[in-house]
Amino acid sequence: MEKECPGVVSCADIVALAAHDSVSYPFNRSMWDVLTGRRDGRISLESEASVHLPSPFANFTGLSQLFASKGLDLNDLVALSVHIQLGWHIVVHL
């Protein structure tokens, strides 16, 4: 993909599109819009992650406040938390 579209399509785009298509396919319609493109930058910095990601020791109040500061609500918090928990469950039991 990088050869055909240099600097345009990221691995994250491919994963996001694959997830979208696999969930949407059984319903024969798009379940959500997928934004693609390298809008978030081309590098990752530990200093930014420690500011923007919750601590593994964060309680519910802290998590809900952090999500709210990013424009996310309780539904987003629950959905992401369940998704992460299920992912760990699958990894541990493989």
N, C-alpha and C positions, 0 to 999 in steps of 0.2 A: 504494500500500500504506500509506503514511504517513497518508493521509487516513482510511482505514478502521480502522487500528490505530495511532494516534499514540503514539510512544514505545515501541512494542513490537517491531516487526519492522524489522531493519536491513538495509542492502544486503549486509552480510556474511552474514546469515541466508539471504537469497535466493541468494547465490552458493553457500553451503554446501549448501543444499537442492537446488539445481540440479545440483551436482557429485555429490551422493549419488544423486539419481534417475537421472542419466545413466549412472553406473557400475553401479547396482543393476538397472536395467531389463532388460538382456540376461540376467541370472541369475534374473529373476522373483522376487527376494527382496531384502530389505534387507541390504546388505553391512556396515553399521555404523550405530550410533545417531548421530543429529545433535542436538546441543544447540543450542537457539535462545534468543534473548532477549539483551538488552543487559547481560550479566553482567560484561563487562570494562570498562565505563565508557562515557562519551559523548564523551570528549575524548582526544586523543593528545598526549603530551608527549615532546619530543625527549630530555629528561633521563631519562625512563623507558626509552625505546628504547635509548639508549646503554648502559644498565645491563643490560637483559634480552636484547638481541640480540647475537649473536656479531660480532666484528670481521671484516671481509672478509679479514683477514690471519691469522685463527685457524687453527691446525694441527689435525690429527685429535685429538690428545690434549685440546686446549682445547675443541674442539667436543663431544667425547664427555663431558667433565666438565660442560660447561654443560647438555647435554641431560639427563644424569643428575640434575643439581640441580633440574631441572624435572619429574622423574619419567618421563623418556623414556629409551628404550634404543637400542642400536645399530641395530635395525631401523627405528626412527623416524628416526634420523639419516640412514641410507641412503635411505629412502623420500623424505624431504623434499629431500635433496641432489639426487637423481636428478630429482625433479619440477621443482626450480628450474632445473637444468641443461637439461632438455628445454624448459622454458618459454623460456629465453634462446635456445636453438637455433632455436625456432620464430620468435621475434621477429626475430632477426638475419637469417633467411632469408625473411622476408615481402616 
